[in-house]
């Protein structure tokens, strides 16, 4: 199960975070990120036509992206932990270092910790 992918938060995520089949938690940190000419509009689910329009808008924006180096202290690093708590600490450290870590990734891990998962 992944907590964050590169495409999370409209392609802003600098981390890919997941739990592997061996039970460990992995975080891969990007070396570069996308820069878009404008914000991605949300998908409009009000009708099939609006959904198609907003999807196509997003695709046009995605095609215009630039790729720039992050130049952070953890570019390209991989982190492996045995517990969710350790992974939350790493994600907060990465966020403090300037990486975009989706809030939903931290929240999901913290919710699982609160439910008693190791």
N, CA, C and O atoms as a GROMACS GRO file, in nm:
protein
  472
    1UNK      N    1   0.084  -0.118   0.000
    1UNK     CA    2   0.000   0.000   0.000
    1UNK      C    3   0.089   0.124   0.000
    1UNK      O    4   0.185   0.132   0.076
    2UNK      N    5   0.058   0.220  -0.084
    2UNK     CA    6   0.137   0.343  -0.085
    2UNK      C    7   0.066   0.452  -0.005
    2UNK      O    8  -0.057   0.461  -0.004
    3UNK      N    9   0.146   0.534   0.060
    3UNK     CA   10   0.095   0.648   0.137
    3UNK      C   11   0.108   0.775   0.054
    3UNK      O   12   0.029   0.868   0.069
    4UNK      N   13   0.208   0.779  -0.032
    4UNK     CA   14   0.228   0.892  -0.123
    4UNK      C   15   0.302   0.841  -0.247
    4UNK      O   16   0.390   0.756  -0.238
    5UNK      N   17   0.263   0.893  -0.359
    5UNK     CA   18   0.329   0.863  -0.486
    5UNK      C   19   0.379   0.994  -0.546
    5UNK      O   20   0.344   1.102  -0.499
    6UNK      N   21   0.460   0.984  -0.650
    6UNK     CA   22   0.509   1.105  -0.716
    6UNK      C   23   0.392   1.189  -0.765
    6UNK      O   24   0.401   1.312  -0.768
    7UNK      N   25   0.283   1.125  -0.804
    7UNK     CA   26   0.168   1.197  -0.858
    7UNK      C   27   0.077   1.256  -0.749
    7UNK      O   28  -0.017   1.328  -0.781
    8UNK      N   29   0.104   1.226  -0.622
    8UNK     CA   30   0.021   1.279  -0.515
    8UNK      C   31   0.024   1.431  -0.513
    8UNK      O   32   0.123   1.493  -0.552
    9UNK      N   33  -0.084   1.491  -0.467
    9UNK     CA   34  -0.097   1.637  -0.460
    9UNK      C   35  -0.072   1.701  -0.596
    9UNK      O   36   0.004   1.798  -0.607
   10UNK      N   37  -0.135   1.647  -0.699
   10UNK     CA   38  -0.122   1.701  -0.836
   10UNK      C   39   0.024   1.707  -0.883
   10UNK      O   40   0.069   1.809  -0.934
   11UNK      N   41   0.094   1.597  -0.864
   11UNK     CA   42   0.232   1.581  -0.911
   11UNK      C   43   0.332   1.667  -0.833
   11UNK      O   44   0.440   1.696  -0.885
   12UNK      N   45   0.299   1.708  -0.713
   12UNK     CA   46   0.390   1.790  -0.632
   12UNK      C   47   0.474   1.708  -0.536
   12UNK      O   48   0.575   1.758  -0.486
   13UNK      N   49   0.436   1.585  -0.509
   13UNK     CA   50   0.505   1.505  -0.408
   13UNK      C   51   0.651   1.482  -0.444
   13UNK      O   52   0.684   1.446  -0.557
   14UNK      N   53   0.737   1.503  -0.346
   14UNK     CA   54   0.880   1.474  -0.362
   14UNK      C   55   0.916   1.338  -0.302
   14UNK      O   56   1.033   1.300  -0.300
   15UNK      N   57   0.816   1.265  -0.254
   15UNK     CA   58   0.841   1.136  -0.191
   15UNK      C   59   0.746   1.030  -0.244
   15UNK      O   60   0.633   1.057  -0.285
   16UNK      N   61   0.796   0.909  -0.243
   16UNK     CA   62   0.715   0.791  -0.271
   16UNK      C   63   0.726   0.704  -0.147
   16UNK      O   64   0.835   0.657  -0.114
   17UNK      N   65   0.616   0.683  -0.078
   17UNK     CA   66   0.616   0.615   0.052
   17UNK      C   67   0.520   0.497   0.048
   17UNK      O   68   0.406   0.511   0.005
   18UNK      N   69   0.567   0.381   0.093
   18UNK     CA   70   0.482   0.263   0.092
   18UNK      C   71   0.530   0.160   0.194
   18UNK      O   72   0.643   0.166   0.242
   19UNK      N   73   0.442   0.067   0.225
   19UNK     CA   74   0.479  -0.049   0.305
   19UNK      C   75   0.497  -0.166   0.210
   19UNK      O   76   0.408  -0.197   0.130
   20UNK      N   77   0.611  -0.230   0.218
   20UNK     CA   78   0.641  -0.343   0.130
   20UNK      C   79   0.588  -0.473   0.190
   20UNK      O   80   0.544  -0.477   0.305
   21UNK      N   81   0.591  -0.577   0.110
   21UNK     CA   82   0.540  -0.706   0.154
   21UNK      C   83   0.622  -0.764   0.269
   21UNK      O   84   0.574  -0.853   0.340
   22UNK      N   85   0.744  -0.715   0.289
   22UNK     CA   86   0.826  -0.763   0.401
   22UNK      C   87   0.789  -0.692   0.532
   22UNK      O   88   0.848  -0.719   0.637
   23UNK      N   89   0.689  -0.600   0.525
   23UNK     CA   90   0.644  -0.529   0.644
   23UNK      C   91   0.716  -0.399   0.672
   23UNK      O   92   0.672  -0.320   0.755
   24UNK      N   93   0.826  -0.376   0.604
   24UNK     CA   94   0.901  -0.252   0.626
   24UNK      C   95   0.840  -0.137   0.547
   24UNK      O   96   0.765  -0.158   0.452
   25UNK      N   97   0.873  -0.016   0.589
   25UNK     CA   98   0.823   0.106   0.526
   25UNK      C   99   0.938   0.171   0.450
   25UNK      O  100   1.048   0.186   0.501
   26UNK      N  101   0.909   0.210   0.326
   26UNK     CA  102   1.010   0.267   0.238
   26UNK      C  103   0.970   0.408   0.198
   26UNK      O  104   0.852   0.437   0.175
   27UNK      N  105   1.069   0.495   0.190
   27UNK     CA  106   1.050   0.630   0.140
   27UNK      C  107   1.162   0.659   0.042
   27UNK      O  108   1.279   0.657   0.078
   28UNK      N  109   1.125   0.687  -0.082
   28UNK     CA  110   1.222   0.727  -0.185
   28UNK      C  111   1.205   0.878  -0.205
   28UNK      O  112   1.094   0.927  -0.222
   29UNK      N  113   1.316   0.949  -0.202
   29UNK     CA  114   1.313   1.095  -0.215
   29UNK      C  115   1.358   1.132  -0.356
   29UNK      O  116   1.459   1.083  -0.406
   30UNK      N  117   1.282   1.220  -0.419
   30UNK     CA  118   1.312   1.263  -0.556
   30UNK      C  119   1.437   1.352  -0.560
   30UNK      O  120   1.478   1.410  -0.460
   31UNK      N  121   1.496   1.360  -0.679
   31UNK     CA  122   1.608   1.451  -0.704
   31UNK      C  123   1.562   1.576  -0.780
   31UNK      O  124   1.629   1.679  -0.779
   32UNK      N  125   1.446   1.564  -0.845
   32UNK     CA  126   1.392   1.675  -0.921
   32UNK      C  127   1.241   1.679  -0.902
   32UNK      O  128   1.180   1.584  -0.853
   33UNK      N  129   1.182   1.791  -0.943
   33UNK     CA  130   1.037   1.804  -0.930
   33UNK      C  131   0.982   1.878  -1.050
   33UNK      O  132   1.055   1.945  -1.123
   34UNK      N  133   0.853   1.862  -1.070
   34UNK     CA  134   0.785   1.932  -1.178
   34UNK      C  135   0.748   2.073  -1.134
   34UNK      O  136   0.713   2.097  -1.019
   35UNK      N  137   0.758   2.164  -1.230
   35UNK     CA  138   0.709   2.300  -1.212
   35UNK      C  139   0.611   2.324  -1.325
   35UNK      O  140   0.642   2.304  -1.442
   36UNK      N  141   0.492   2.368  -1.288
   36UNK     CA  142   0.385   2.387  -1.386
   36UNK      C  143   0.361   2.535  -1.412
   36UNK      O  144   0.387   2.619  -1.325
   37UNK      N  145   0.312   2.570  -1.534
   37UNK     CA  146   0.286   2.710  -1.565
   37UNK      C  147   0.167   2.767  -1.488
   37UNK      O  148   0.151   2.889  -1.480
   38UNK      N  149   0.083   2.680  -1.432
   38UNK     CA  150  -0.032   2.722  -1.353
   38UNK      C  151  -0.075   2.608  -1.264
   38UNK      O  152  -0.030   2.495  -1.280
   39UNK      N  153  -0.164   2.638  -1.169
   39UNK     CA  154  -0.216   2.534  -1.080
   39UNK      C  155  -0.305   2.438  -1.158
   39UNK      O  156  -0.372   2.476  -1.254
   40UNK      N  157  -0.304   2.313  -1.115
   40UNK     CA  158  -0.392   2.213  -1.175
   40UNK      C  159  -0.535   2.238  -1.128
   40UNK      O  160  -0.559   2.247  -1.007
   41UNK      N  161  -0.630   2.249  -1.219
   41UNK     CA  162  -0.770   2.260  -1.175
   41UNK      C  163  -0.817   2.126  -1.122
   41UNK      O  164  -0.772   2.021  -1.169
   42UNK      N  165  -0.907   2.127  -1.026
   42UNK     CA  166  -0.959   1.999  -0.978
   42UNK      C  167  -1.048   1.934  -1.084
   42UNK      O  168  -1.108   2.003  -1.167
   43UNK      N  169  -1.054   1.804  -1.082
   43UNK     CA  170  -1.145   1.735  -1.173
   43UNK      C  171  -1.288   1.770  -1.135
   43UNK      O  172  -1.324   1.772  -1.017
   44UNK      N  173  -1.369   1.799  -1.235
   44UNK     CA  174  -1.509   1.836  -1.214
   44UNK      C  175  -1.594   1.713  -1.247
   44UNK      O  176  -1.610   1.677  -1.363
   45UNK      N  177  -1.648   1.651  -1.143
   45UNK     CA  178  -1.723   1.527  -1.158
   45UNK      C  179  -1.872   1.552  -1.178
   45UNK      O  180  -1.950   1.457  -1.170
   46UNK      N  181  -1.913   1.676  -1.204
   46UNK     CA  182  -2.055   1.708  -1.212
   46UNK      C  183  -2.124   1.646  -1.334
   46UNK      O  184  -2.245   1.625  -1.332
   47UNK      N  185  -2.050   1.619  -1.438
   47UNK     CA  186  -2.106   1.554  -1.557
   47UNK      C  187  -1.991   1.489  -1.634
   47UNK      O  188  -1.875   1.527  -1.617
   48UNK      N  189  -2.022   1.392  -1.718
   48UNK     CA  190  -1.915   1.330  -1.798
   48UNK      C  191  -1.842   1.432  -1.886
   48UNK      O  192  -1.721   1.423  -1.906
   49UNK      N  193  -1.916   1.530  -1.937
   49UNK     CA  194  -1.854   1.631  -2.025
   49UNK      C  195  -1.756   1.719  -1.946
   49UNK      O  196  -1.645   1.746  -1.992
   50UNK      N  197  -1.799   1.763  -1.826
   50UNK     CA  198  -1.712   1.847  -1.742
   50UNK      C  199  -1.590   1.768  -1.695
   50UNK      O  200  -1.479   1.822  -1.686
   51UNK      N  201  -1.611   1.642  -1.666
   51UNK     CA  202  -1.498   1.558  -1.625
   51UNK      C  203  -1.396   1.550  -1.738
   51UNK      O  204  -1.276   1.564  -1.714
   52UNK      N  205  -1.443   1.527  -1.859
   52UNK     CA  206  -1.353   1.518  -1.975
   52UNK      C  207  -1.281   1.650  -1.997
   52UNK      O  208  -1.161   1.651  -2.024
   53UNK      N  209  -1.353   1.762  -1.987
   53UNK     CA  210  -1.292   1.895  -2.006
   53UNK      C  211  -1.182   1.921  -1.905
   53UNK      O  212  -1.072   1.963  -1.941
   54UNK      N  213  -1.212   1.896  -1.778
   54UNK     CA  214  -1.110   1.925  -1.676
   54UNK      C  215  -0.994   1.828  -1.685
   54UNK      O  216  -0.880   1.864  -1.655
   55UNK      N  217  -1.021   1.704  -1.725
   55UNK     CA  218  -0.912   1.608  -1.744
   55UNK      C  219  -0.819   1.657  -1.856
   55UNK      O  220  -0.697   1.654  -1.842
   56UNK      N  221  -0.878   1.703  -1.966
   56UNK     CA  222  -0.797   1.752  -2.078
   56UNK      C  223  -0.719   1.877  -2.040
   56UNK      O  224  -0.605   1.893  -2.082
   57UNK      N  225  -0.779   1.967  -1.960
   57UNK     CA  226  -0.707   2.084  -1.911
   57UNK      C  227  -0.584   2.042  -1.832
   57UNK      O  228  -0.475   2.095  -1.852
   58UNK      N  229  -0.603   1.946  -1.743
   58UNK     CA  230  -0.493   1.898  -1.661
   58UNK      C  231  -0.384   1.836  -1.747
   58UNK      O  232  -0.265   1.854  -1.720
   59UNK      N  233  -0.423   1.762  -1.849
   59UNK     CA  234  -0.324   1.700  -1.938
   59UNK      C  235  -0.242   1.806  -2.011
   59UNK      O  236  -0.121   1.791  -2.028
   60UNK      N  237  -0.307   1.914  -2.056
   60UNK     CA  238  -0.234   2.022  -2.124
   60UNK      C  239  -0.134   2.087  -2.029
   60UNK      O  240  -0.022   2.118  -2.069
   61UNK      N  241  -0.174   2.108  -1.906
   61UNK     CA  242  -0.083   2.167  -1.807
   61UNK      C  243   0.033   2.072  -1.780
   61UNK      O  244   0.148   2.115  -1.772
   62UNK      N  245   0.004   1.945  -1.767
   62UNK     CA  246   0.108   1.844  -1.742
   62UNK      C  247   0.209   1.841  -1.857
   62UNK      O  248   0.328   1.822  -1.833
   63UNK      N  249   0.163   1.858  -1.979
   63UNK     CA  250   0.253   1.858  -2.095
   63UNK      C  251   0.347   1.978  -2.096
   63UNK      O  252   0.453   1.973  -2.158
   64UNK      N  253   0.310   2.086  -2.027
   64UNK     CA  254   0.390   2.209  -2.026
   64UNK      C  255   0.487   2.216  -1.907
   64UNK      O  256   0.553   2.317  -1.887
   65UNK      N  257   0.494   2.110  -1.830
   65UNK     CA  258   0.577   2.111  -1.710
   65UNK      C  259   0.725   2.128  -1.744
   65UNK      O  260   0.771   2.093  -1.853
   66UNK      N  261   0.796   2.182  -1.648
   66UNK     CA  262   0.943   2.184  -1.652
   66UNK      C  263   0.991   2.095  -1.539
   66UNK      O  264   0.923   2.081  -1.438
   67UNK      N  265   1.106   2.036  -1.556
   67UNK     CA  266   1.166   1.954  -1.451
   67UNK      C  267   1.288   2.030  -1.400
   67UNK      O  268   1.377   2.066  -1.476
   68UNK      N  269   1.289   2.053  -1.269
   68UNK     CA  270   1.400   2.128  -1.209
   68UNK      C  271   1.459   2.047  -1.093
   68UNK      O  272   1.387   1.972  -1.028
   69UNK      N  273   1.589   2.063  -1.068
   69UNK     CA  274   1.648   1.992  -0.954
   69UNK      C  275   1.595   2.048  -0.822
   69UNK      O  276   1.566   2.167  -0.812
   70UNK      N  277   1.583   1.962  -0.724
   70UNK     CA  278   1.539   2.007  -0.592
   70UNK      C  279   1.656   2.071  -0.517
   70UNK      O  280   1.639   2.174  -0.452
   71UNK      N  281   1.773   2.009  -0.526
   71UNK     CA  282   1.894   2.057  -0.456
   71UNK      C  283   1.877   2.058  -0.305
   71UNK      O  284   1.923   2.150  -0.237
   72UNK      N  285   1.812   1.956  -0.254
   72UNK     CA  286   1.796   1.941  -0.110
   72UNK      C  287   1.899   1.844  -0.053
   72UNK      O  288   1.967   1.775  -0.128
   73UNK      N  289   1.909   1.838   0.078
   73UNK     CA  290   2.011   1.754   0.141
   73UNK      C  291   1.985   1.603   0.130
   73UNK      O  292   2.075   1.523   0.155
   74UNK      N  293   1.864   1.564   0.094
   74UNK     CA  294   1.831   1.421   0.088
   74UNK      C  295   1.791   1.374  -0.051
   74UNK      O  296   1.733   1.266  -0.066
   75UNK      N  297   1.823   1.452  -0.154
   75UNK     CA  298   1.789   1.415  -0.291
   75UNK      C  299   1.839   1.274  -0.324
   75UNK      O  300   1.956   1.241  -0.302
   76UNK      N  301   1.747   1.192  -0.377
   76UNK     CA  302   1.785   1.058  -0.421
   76UNK      C  303   1.803   0.956  -0.310
   76UNK      O  304   1.835   0.840  -0.337
   77UNK      N  305   1.782   0.996  -0.187
   77UNK     CA  306   1.800   0.904  -0.073
   77UNK      C  307   1.680   0.811  -0.059
   77UNK      O  308   1.568   0.845  -0.097
   78UNK      N  309   1.707   0.696  -0.004
   78UNK     CA  310   1.604   0.600   0.032
   78UNK      C  311   1.609   0.580   0.182
   78UNK      O  312   1.717   0.568   0.241
   79UNK      N  313   1.493   0.576   0.244
   79UNK     CA  314   1.483   0.551   0.387
   79UNK      C  315   1.398   0.427   0.408
   79UNK      O  316   1.296   0.408   0.341
   80UNK      N  317   1.441   0.341   0.499
   80UNK     CA  318   1.369   0.218   0.531
   80UNK      C  319   1.351   0.213   0.682
   80UNK      O  320   1.447   0.231   0.757
   81UNK      N  321   1.226   0.189   0.726
   81UNK     CA  322   1.200   0.179   0.869
   81UNK      C  323   1.118   0.053   0.897
   81UNK      O  324   1.058  -0.006   0.807
   82UNK      N  325   1.119   0.014   1.022
   82UNK     CA  326   1.040  -0.102   1.063
   82UNK      C  327   0.904  -0.062   1.118
   82UNK      O  328   0.814  -0.145   1.126
   83UNK      N  329   0.889   0.065   1.155
   83UNK     CA  330   0.762   0.108   1.215
   83UNK      C  331   0.706   0.232   1.147
   83UNK      O  332   0.779   0.308   1.084
   84UNK      N  333   0.577   0.249   1.162
   84UNK     CA  334   0.509   0.367   1.111
   84UNK      C  335   0.559   0.492   1.182
   84UNK      O  336   0.579   0.597   1.120
   85UNK      N  337   0.580   0.481   1.311
   85UNK     CA  338   0.625   0.596   1.391
   85UNK      C  339   0.760   0.649   1.338
   85UNK      O  340   0.779   0.770   1.326
   86UNK      N  341   0.851   0.558   1.307
   86UNK     CA  342   0.980   0.599   1.251
   86UNK      C  343   0.962   0.668   1.116
   86UNK      O  344   1.029   0.767   1.086
   87UNK      N  345   0.869   0.614   1.034
   87UNK     CA  346   0.846   0.675   0.902
   87UNK      C  347   0.785   0.814   0.916
   87UNK      O  348   0.821   0.903   0.839
   88UNK      N  349   0.695   0.833   1.010
   88UNK     CA  350   0.638   0.966   1.033
   88UNK      C  351   0.750   1.065   1.068
   88UNK      O  352   0.752   1.178   1.019
   89UNK      N  353   0.843   1.022   1.153
   89UNK     CA  354   0.954   1.109   1.190
   89UNK      C  355   1.038   1.146   1.068
   89UNK      O  356   1.079   1.262   1.053
   90UNK      N  357   1.062   1.051   0.981
   90UNK     CA  358   1.140   1.078   0.859
   90UNK      C  359   1.064   1.175   0.768
   90UNK      O  360   1.123   1.269   0.714
   91UNK      N  361   0.934   1.153   0.750
   91UNK     CA  362   0.856   1.241   0.663
   91UNK      C  363   0.853   1.384   0.718
   91UNK      O  364   0.862   1.480   0.641
   92UNK      N  365   0.842   1.399   0.847
   92UNK     CA  366   0.843   1.534   0.907
   92UNK      C  367   0.980   1.598   0.893
   92UNK      O  368   0.990   1.719   0.872
   93UNK      N  369   1.087   1.519   0.903
   93UNK     CA  370   1.222   1.571   0.883
   93UNK      C  371   1.240   1.617   0.739
   93UNK      O  372   1.298   1.723   0.714
   94UNK      N  373   1.189   1.538   0.644
   94UNK     CA  374   1.199   1.576   0.503
   94UNK      C  375   1.121   1.703   0.474
   94UNK      O  376   1.167   1.790   0.401
   95UNK      N  377   1.002   1.713   0.532
   95UNK     CA  378   0.921   1.834   0.515
   95UNK      C  379   0.996   1.956   0.570
   95UNK      O  380   0.998   2.061   0.507
   96UNK      N  381   1.056   1.942   0.687
   96UNK     CA  382   1.131   2.052   0.747
   96UNK      C  383   1.252   2.090   0.662
   96UNK      O  384   1.297   2.205   0.666
   97UNK      N  385   1.304   1.995   0.585
   97UNK     CA  386   1.418   2.022   0.496
   97UNK      C  387   1.375   2.083   0.363
   97UNK      O  388   1.460   2.112   0.278
   98UNK      N  389   1.244   2.102   0.344
   98UNK     CA  390   1.196   2.170   0.222
   98UNK      C  391   1.135   2.080   0.117
   98UNK      O  392   1.098   2.128   0.009
   99UNK      N  393   1.122   1.953   0.145
   99UNK     CA  394   1.060   1.862   0.048
   99UNK      C  395   0.909   1.869   0.062
   99UNK      O  396   0.856   1.892   0.171
  100UNK      N  397   0.839   1.847  -0.051
  100UNK     CA  398   0.693   1.843  -0.045
  100UNK      C  399   0.652   1.701  -0.006
  100UNK      O  400   0.667   1.607  -0.084
  101UNK      N  401   0.602   1.689   0.115
  101UNK     CA  402   0.551   1.561   0.167
  101UNK      C  403   0.401   1.579   0.183
  101UNK      O  404   0.357   1.661   0.264
  102UNK      N  405   0.320   1.505   0.108
  102UNK     CA  406   0.175   1.520   0.119
  102UNK      C  407   0.125   1.497   0.262
  102UNK      O  408   0.161   1.399   0.327
  103UNK      N  409   0.042   1.588   0.308
  103UNK     CA  410  -0.012   1.579   0.444
  103UNK      C  411  -0.087   1.448   0.463
  103UNK      O  412  -0.083   1.389   0.572
  104UNK      N  413  -0.156   1.402   0.359
  104UNK     CA  414  -0.236   1.280   0.375
  104UNK      C  415  -0.149   1.158   0.405
  104UNK      O  416  -0.197   1.063   0.466
  105UNK      N  417  -0.023   1.160   0.366
  105UNK     CA  418   0.066   1.047   0.396
  105UNK      C  419   0.095   1.040   0.545
  105UNK      O  420   0.089   0.934   0.606
  106UNK      N  421   0.126   1.155   0.602
  106UNK     CA  422   0.153   1.160   0.746
  106UNK      C  423   0.026   1.127   0.824
  106UNK      O  424   0.030   1.051   0.921
  107UNK      N  425  -0.085   1.183   0.782
  107UNK     CA  426  -0.212   1.158   0.852
  107UNK      C  427  -0.250   1.010   0.850
  107UNK      O  428  -0.293   0.956   0.952
  108UNK      N  429  -0.233   0.945   0.736
  108UNK     CA  430  -0.268   0.803   0.726
  108UNK      C  431  -0.182   0.719   0.820
  108UNK      O  432  -0.233   0.629   0.888
  109UNK      N  433  -0.054   0.747   0.823
  109UNK     CA  434   0.035   0.673   0.913
  109UNK      C  435  -0.002   0.698   1.059
  109UNK      O  436  -0.005   0.605   1.139
  110UNK      N  437  -0.029   0.825   1.094
  110UNK     CA  438  -0.065   0.858   1.232
  110UNK      C  439  -0.198   0.794   1.272
  110UNK      O  440  -0.214   0.752   1.386
  111UNK      N  441  -0.293   0.786   1.180
  111UNK     CA  442  -0.420   0.719   1.209
  111UNK      C  443  -0.398   0.570   1.236
  111UNK      O  444  -0.460   0.514   1.326
  112UNK      N  445  -0.311   0.508   1.159
  112UNK     CA  446  -0.281   0.366   1.180
  112UNK      C  447  -0.210   0.344   1.315
  112UNK      O  448  -0.236   0.245   1.384
  113UNK      N  449  -0.122   0.437   1.351
  113UNK     CA  450  -0.055   0.429   1.482
  113UNK      C  451  -0.159   0.439   1.593
  113UNK      O  452  -0.155   0.363   1.690
  114UNK      N  453  -0.252   0.533   1.578
  114UNK     CA  454  -0.357   0.552   1.679
  114UNK      C  455  -0.446   0.428   1.691
  114UNK      O  456  -0.503   0.402   1.797
  115UNK      N  457  -0.459   0.352   1.582
  115UNK     CA  458  -0.539   0.230   1.584
  115UNK      C  459  -0.463   0.111   1.642
  115UNK      O  460  -0.518   0.002   1.656
  116UNK      N  461  -0.335   0.135   1.674
  116UNK     CA  462  -0.256   0.028   1.736
  116UNK      C  463  -0.165  -0.048   1.645
  116UNK      O  464  -0.106  -0.148   1.687
  117UNK      N  465  -0.151  -0.006   1.520
  117UNK     CA  466  -0.059  -0.073   1.428
  117UNK      C  467   0.083  -0.035   1.465
  117UNK      O  468   0.108   0.079   1.503
  118UNK      N  469   0.177  -0.129   1.454
  118UNK     CA  470   0.318  -0.096   1.490
  118UNK      C  471   0.383  -0.004   1.387
  118UNK      O  472   0.500   0.032   1.402
   0.00000   0.00000   0.00000
